[in-house]
Structures are given as C-alpha cells and as structure tokens.
C-alpha cells in the first residue's frame, strides 16, 4: 500500500515520548505524608522515602496498570493465604466498641 493510500485518522500506535510516559501529573497533597497523582492512586510522599528507599522512575501506564489490577491481586492473595477476610469497617467498629465506655449498671 502506498503512503498516499493510507486511510485518514490516528496511526496504529502513537510515538513514544519519554517525558509524556515518565512524568506523572502534578501531585495533590492529601495529608502530611500522602499525595495523589492519578484518581484513586494514593502514595507516600516520595521525599519521605528518599533516604531509605531508592525511588524508581517508571511509566505512567505502569502505575495505572498496577492500580487497575490491585483487586485481582488482593482476591488471589485472599484465596491462597487468608483464613478469614476482615474489612476495615469491621475493625473500626470493633475499636469504637472497645473505646466507648459502658453505661453504668444499676
């Protein structure tokens, strides 16, 4: 097929641009120690980990791939290693029950 015979529209693949792939969106601070870059992706502020953990640069699509597969991974871990799965809300309810003083008995 000649070049001028190509259909119009986007190419089969976009060109790879290092800066686009390895520069996440500006982080938004959500607490003193946490930030978010992509929706529903929370991470420890990298500045707090630089001394002890080598920070790796990896592409944005890999961050999103990991985030999208986290439920499958967690389900696999539960299936293979957990005798019982406890939700965070159950733990919080138990802590609240323990910390609430009992009413005085008559």
N, C-alpha and C positions, 0 to 999 in steps of 0.2 A: 504494500500500500504506500503510495506516495505521501509526502508530508502535507501537500495541499488537499489530499483526500480525507484527512483525519476529521472526525466529527468535532463539532464545537463543544465547549464545556470544559469542565475541570479535567486535568490529566489523571491518569490512573493512580499516580501517587504524587504527593506533594514533595517538594525538595526538602532535604534535611537541613535545618538551620540550628546549629548548636545552641546559640543564645536563646532561641524560642523554646527548645526542648529542655534546657537545663536551668532556666531561670523561672522559678515559681512566681505566682502573683505576690504582690506586697503582703506580708503577713499582717494580720489583725490581732492585736493583743486581746486575750480573753480573760487573763488573770496575771498575777505577778510572775508566774512561771510557765504559762502556756500561751500558745498562739495558734491561729488557724490560717491556712493559706488557701485551700480549696474548701468548698462547702462540706461540712461534716468530717473534715480532716483536722484533728487536733494533735498538736505535738508539743513536746517540751521545748522551751526557748533554747535554740542551739547554743547560745552564748553561755548557758549554764552547764553545758556538757563538754565544751571545747577542751577543757583541761584533761578530762579523763577518757573521753570517747572521741576517736578520730571521726570527724564529720566527712561523709562521703557525698559526692555530687552524683546524682543520678537523674534520669529524665523525668519530666512531669508525668508522662504517660505511665511510668512505672509506679509512681505514687498513687495514681488513680487506679491502676490495676490491683495493687495491694489492697487499697481501700475497698474496692468492689468485691474482692474475694474473701474478705475477713469473715463473713458469716459462714461461708462454706468451710473455711479452715476451723472456725470455732465449733461448728457442728461435728466435724471429723474428730477433733480433739475430745469432745464430749462423748462421742460414740466409742472411742477407743480407750479413754482413760478415766472418765468420770463415773463414779458410782451413783452420784446424785448431782443434779444441776440446781444451783441456788441463784435466784435473781438478786440483783442489787436492791430492789424494792423490798424483798423479803428480809434481807439483812438489816436495812434501815428500820423497818417496822419492829424487828426484834430489839435493836438498840434503843429505839424510842420507848418500847415497853419496859425495858430494864431501867431506863433512866427516869421514867415517870414515877414519882412517889406513890406508893399505895395509899388509898383512902384510909383514914383512921377507922379502926374497927370499934364497934360499940360495946 
